[in-house]
Amino acid sequence: MTTSTGTDAGLVAAEDVLLFVNAAITATGQREFRSSAYQQQLSLDFLHEYVRVNYRRVYAASLALDINDHNAARIVLGLLENAADASAGEKRTEGRLIAARLAKLPPQRVYRLFRELRAAKVNNRRTRAIMRDWLAARPDPAHDAVKYRSGLKAAARHAHLRLDGSGELGDFLFRPRPGYRNQLLDAWRRAHYAQGAAEELPFTVAEGFAARRGVKREAFLERMAPRMTRLERLRTLTQRTGAGDAPLPADVDLTVMPLTRLALFVLSLGFEARSAHREKLTGALRTAARRAAGPHAGSWGRVAAVLDDSYSSSGSGEKRRRPLAVALACHFLLEALAAPGSYTPLWTSERTDPLLVRPWGPTPLGFRVLDALEHGPDRLVIVSDGWDNAPPGLAGEVLRIWRTRLDPDRHTAVVHVNPVYDADAFDVRRLSPSVPTAGVRDAEDLPALVELAGFAEGRTGAAALYAYLDRQVARFVGDEGAGAAS
């Protein structure tokens, strides 16, 4: 039999875990609309240290969740930097989680992590093995040597790695030769004195050579377009085609883009471009949403959504329009998750055209929640930073009365997903204690986050939360017996 003290301790632990997961999903240490980068970093520093010391196994298990890349790299650094605190069994599980997570991280993020490990003087056998195995799995070492030269060089020195059998890659990094058999390595060498050779390099590398030589940007982009990745073509779209209202180029396939990233791109276009290409943009968003919904498509019944497009959804200089992009992406995803013809979107600005939303005005969440509940949905999803200010606190009071008096049996499932980390509260801002809140960074993670948010209601208990984390770890590392968080 569990004592009340044990139960209370379990609930506190579960609350701490959910607090950290929300932060690890939303916070990136960058400036937000209402807090500076310093406040964000200070808040994250405390949370990482607190959870690593008190719940190390849960801290490691977080790598299996849909946390953002910034916090995933911080967790890996924290685990490797404090290896002495873990048992042999924990180290084995951590090693597998770290390897699986590094395989999913962008290479530039991993190389930055390796440089941080070197700066922290973390050079134990496990760290060297992790670095060696990750580098050995890279598909094109020569491409890495050219594009991430300083990162690969630092990793090779720190882990004492032999990069290839022929020694050509090692010579390229440490002992330059007059020529290389590998075409990419030799193109980098020739690019220092032959302008045409730079165009054989990856775009970001060639970009540096062009800038140093004073090559006109427009001419350079036109020549490099065939060698750009899809994201590079999108990033340079306005520079290649003119203003934000210019036609979309034919070389960009929007339908294969991730949903939230596509929403960010759509919001970067001017209103005229969005209107002119309405059919193409809407079709791409719906295709991405159906792909993100997967087997959940059409299974959520009647869905109502309150979507925040108030002025604070403009984000910050580092995260421009990110909160609004998450709301736009959630709109199309919820449309795909709802039963056909059973979706009701309600924007705080009362706009009805999702393709033309913009950050504007106050945040009257309370009135929009009332409007949504009048439709009698099976599920209500609120996508907002939680700063209900027109009038302040109305949404929380509406939700409290709804839960305690009008719908105590919970016929309508209500969840609040928040794309903005509140540094002062060490969590995402909540609307009401009676409604679960989860942090969200990418709309694609919404189905998993709704499940995770259910633990915040306190009805399932800490044991169920830890069992959920165990399942996620087992799925992530491909071993049903992992059991990292129990």
N, C-alpha and C positions, 0 to 999 in steps of 0.2 A: 504493500500500500504506500502511495506517495504522500508525504507530509505536505502541509500547506506551505512550509518554508521551501521545500524542494520544488513545489509547483511555482511559487513566486520566483525562485531563482531561475527556473526554466523559462518563464515568461520574460524576465529581464534579459536573459541571454538571447532569446528569440528577437526581442526588440532591438538589441544591439546589432545583431546580425542583419536584420532588415534595414536598419539605419545605415550600416556600412554598404550594403548592396545598392541602396538607392543612391548613395554618394558615388559609388564606383561606376554606376551607369551614367550619371548625369554630369558629374564634375570633371573638368579637365584642367583646373588650375588657371584658366583664362578669365579675363574680365567678363562679368555678366552685366545685365542692365542695371541692377541695384547693388552690385558689390565689385570691388576692385580685384585685380589679379592677386595682389598680396593677401587679401582676406580669404580668397579661395584657396590659395596654397597653404596658408596657415591652418585653415580648417581641415584640409585634407591631410596635412602632416600629422595632426593630432589623431584623426580617425584611423589612419593606417597604423600608427604606433600602438594605439589602444587595442585594436582588434588583433594585430599580430601577437601582442604579448598575452592577451587574455583568451583568445580563441584561435590559436595558430592553425588548427586543422580546418576550421571554417574559413580562415583567411586564405589558405591554399585552395580550398574547394571553390572559392569565388572565381578562380580562373576558368572554371567550367561553365560559368554563367555568362549572360550577354552583357558583360561590363565593357566599358570603352577601352581603347588601346592604351591611353595614358595611364589608367589605373592598373591595367594588366601588367604593363612594364614595371610599374612601381611595386606591385606585389612580388614579381619575380626578383627584383632587386632586393626587397626586404627579406625574402626567404633565403636567398643565397648569402646575403650579408650577415645573417644571423643564424647560420646553419648549426651552430653549437647548441641552440635551444631545442632542436628537434631530435627525436629518437630515430633509430635506424629504420624502423618501419615507416615513420612519417617522411623521412628523406626519400625512400623509394617511391612513395606515392607522389610526393612533391616533384620528384624528378620527371615522372611520367606526365604530370599536369603541366609542368613548365615546358617540356618538349612539345606537347600537343598545342599549347598556347602560342609558343614561338612560331610554330608552323603556320598559324593563322595571322600573325602580325605582319604588317607591311615591313619589307626588309630595312627601310631607312630607320624605322622605329627600333628594330632589333640591333642594328649597328650602333644606334645612339645608346641603347642599353648596355652593350658591350663596352663602350667608352666609359659609361658611368661605373661599371664594375671595375674597370682598370683604375679610374680615379679613386675609387673607394678601396683599392688594393685587395679586392676579393679574388683570390687566385688558388682556391683549393681544388682538389682533384675533380670533384663533382662539377664545379663551374667550368673547368677546362674541357671536361667530357661533353657538357651541354653545348659549349661553343663549337667544339670539334664536330659533333654530330649535326648541328644545324648547318654549319658551313658545308659539310659533306653532302647534305641533301639539296643544296642550291643547284638549280638546273643549269646555270651558265656562269661558272666562276669568272670567266673573262669579262662578261657583262658587269658583274659586281665590281671587279677590279677597276673598271673604267668609271662606272656610275657612282660607286660608293668607295672610292679609292682610300680615303682617309680612314673610314670605318673598318674596312677589311684589313688595312695595314695595322691599325691599332689592335684588332682582334688577333691577328697572326702573331704579333709580338707578345701580347699578354698571355696567350695560351700556348706559345711555343709550337705553332702548327707548321707542318710541312704542307704547302698548299697544293702541289701537284708533282707527279713523278718526273716530268721533264725539267722542272726548275724554271720554266719560262715565266710563269706567273709570279714566282718569288723574285726573279730578276726584275720584272716590270715594276714591282712595288719597292724594292730595296736596292737593286743594282741595275740601273737602266742599260739596255743593250742598244746597239745602233740599228737593230731591226728585229721583228718578231714574225714567226710563222703564222700566229693567230691574226686574222685580218682586223679584228676589232682593236686589239692591243697596238698593232702597227698603225692603224688609223689615228689613234690617240697620239702616238708619237709624231706622225706626220702633220697632224693638225696644228702643231706649234709653229710650223713655218709654211704650210700649204693650206690656203683657205678652203679649197674644195674638200679636203680630207675631213673637215669638221662635220660635213653633212653625212658622213658615214657613221657618225656616233649617235648614241641615244639623244633624244631631243634636249633634255635638261643639261647634258654635258656640252652639246653643240651650242646651246644658248649662251653659256659662259664664254666660249671662244668668240662667238659673234659679237657679244657686248664689248669684249676687249678690243676687237678690231673695228668697232664702230659701224658694223653692217646695219643697213636700214632694217628696222624691225619687220615691216610689211613684206619686204622681199625675202627676208630670212624665213618667215613663217610660211610663206607660199611654197618655198622650196622644201621645207621640212615636213609639210602636212602629211605626205605618205608614210613618214617614219614615226609619226606621233601615235601615242595610245589614244583610246577613246576619250579618256578624261583630259588628256592634254589638248585634244582638239576642242573639247568643250571649254576648257579654261581659257583658250586663246580665241574663242569664237568671235567676240566683238572686235578684237584687234585684226582678225582676218577678214571680217565681213562689214565692218563699220560700226554704227551705233547699235544700241541695244534693241532697236526696232527693225534691224536688218533681217532679211530672209534667213531661215535656218539652212545650213549647208547640207548638201546631199550626202556627205561622208560621215554623218553622225546618226547612228542607229539608237534612238532613244528607248526603244522597247526592251533593250537588254540591260538597261541601267537599274541599279537598286532603287527602291521606291523613294526613300528619303533624299537621296542624292539627286534624283530626278526632280523632286519637288523644289529643292534648292535651286536647281538650274532654271526651272520654270519661273520662280520668283525673281531670278536675276534678269529676266527679260522685261522689256517695257510693256506697257498695257497694249500698245498697238500691235506688237509682235505676238502677244498672247492671244489677242482677238483674231489676228490674221491667220494664226496657225492653231486655232482652237481645236479643230478635229484631230490633228496630228498629236498635239500635246495631251488632250484628254484621253485619246486612245492609248498613248504610251503609259500614262498614269494608271489607267484601268488595267492594262496588261501587267504592269509591275505589281499592282495591288492583288490581282488574282494569283500571280506567282507567289507573293508573300503569304497570302491566305492559305494556300496549299489545301490540305485535307479539311481545314476548318471552313472553307468557303460555303456560305449559305446555311451554316449550322447554328448561328446565334439568334435566330428568331427575329422578333421585332426589336430594332436597335434605334435609340435616339442618341445623338451626340451633341454636346455643347463644346464649341470650338472657339478658342480665344484668338481673336485677331486685333486685340487692343494695341495701343502704342508700345507697350512693354514687349510685345512679341517681335519687335525689331531687333532685339538682342543687343549685341555690343559690336565694337569695331573688330574684335577677333572672331565673333560668332554672329555675323550679320544675318539677320532674318532666320536664324536657326529655330527658335521656338515656333515661328509662323510656319516654317517648312514642315516641322513635325506635325503641326495641326493639319496642314493641307494633305500630307501623306496619310495621316490617320483617317481623314475624311474618306479618301478613296479606298483605304483598306477596310474600314467599317462598312462601306457600301458593299464590298465583296463578301464580308463575313455575315452580313444580315441576310435573312431570307429574301428572295426576290421581291422587290416592291415594298419592303418593310423597313426602309431606312429613312430616318428624319434627321437631317443636319441643321443645327442652329448656331450660327456665328454670333459672337457677342456684338458685332457692329450691325447685325440684322441684314447683312448682305446675303444674297441668294445665289451669286455666281462665284463658285469657289476658285475659278481660274483667275479672277480679277481681285482677289483679296489683297489687302495691304495693311500694314500696322497703323492703326488709327483709333483715337478715342479712348475712353475709360473702359473699365472691365465690369460690366453689370452681370456678373455670373448668376446672382440670385434670381433675377427675372428670367434669364434664359433657362435655368434649371426648372423653374416653375412651368415654363412653356413646354419643356421636354417631358416632364412628368404627366402633363395633361394628355399626352398621346398614349399613355398606358404601355410603355415599352417593356419588353422582357429584360432588357439590359440598357442601362444609361452609362455612357462613357463621357467623362469630362476631361478635355485636354486643355490644360491651362497652367500658368505659373503660380496660380493660387492667390494672387493679389486681388481679391474681390473688393472693389472700392466704390461701387455705385449702386446702392450705398454700401459702406464697409460692413462685412460680416453677414449680409443677408443670405448668401448661399449656404453658409454653415448652419444658420438657424432653420432655413428651409429643409435642409437635409436631416437635421436633428428631429424636427417635428415629423417629417415623412417616415423616418425609421422608427421612432418611438410610438407614434400615435396612428398614422395612416397606413403604414405598411410594416408592422412589427414581424410579420411572417416572411418578409423578404421575397415577395413575389417578383419584385423588380430588383435585379442585381445592379448595384451602383459601384462604379470604380472611378477614381480620379488618377490620371497619369500626368506627371509633371515633368517637363523637359528642362527645368532650371533648378540648379542646386542653390540652396539658401545657406551661405557660409556661416551666418550667425547662429542658425538653428542646428547646424551639422546634419541637415537633412533637406529633403524637398519640402516646400511649404504645403501644409495640409489645409483642407477646407473644413473638415469636421472629424472629430474622433469616431463618429459612427460610420464613416465611409473609408474604406481602405484606399491608400495612396501609394503609388509606385513611381519611381523615377523612370524616365524614358529618354533615350537618345535617338534611336532609330525606330520609326513606326513599324518596321518589319518584325520587331520583337514584341509587339502588342499582345498576341495570344499568350505567350509565355509569361509576360509581365502581369497579365490579369490573374493567372494562376498563382503567381508569387504574391501578388497583392492580397490574395485571400488569407494568407497567413497573418497579415497585419491586423485582422479583426480579432485575433486572439481566441477564436473558437476551435481551432484545430490543434493547438498545443505545440510546444517546442519539439517534441519527438517527431511529429509529422513534418515539421520544417527540416529537421536534420535528415529525415528519410528522403525528403525531396532533394536535398543537396547531394546525398549519396547517389541517388538515381542519375542526377545530372553529371556527377563525376564519372560514374560507370559508363554513361553514354559518351562522354567526351573523350575518355581514354580508351574506349572500346573493350572494357572488361567489366562484366557484371559484378565482379567481386571486389571492386575497388574500395568502397566504404570509407571515403576520406573524411567525412564530416560527422560521423556518428560518435 
